[in-house]
Amino acid sequence: MRRFLPILARFGGRLLAADDAARVLEGSWDRHRVVLLEFASEEAFTAWSSSEAYREIAVDRLAGAEGPILLIHGVAPRP
């Protein structure tokens, strides 16, 4: 996290949640860890995920974790 958070912030990203013991209340989920990030736009996410800075630290994530990355578009706030 020490290296991850500054790189995330550099691209306008925010860590909303990280949980190593998420409880499944309905349905099924075969993963142990959930990390939820927020970006202002898909373009901001793409700039971050394709950056050299992120790619350097992503090596650690890829070596230690297996699982999907989902890109989810949020709901616009109501006026």
Order of alpha helices (4+ residues) and beta strands (2+ residues): alpha-beta-beta-alpha-alpha
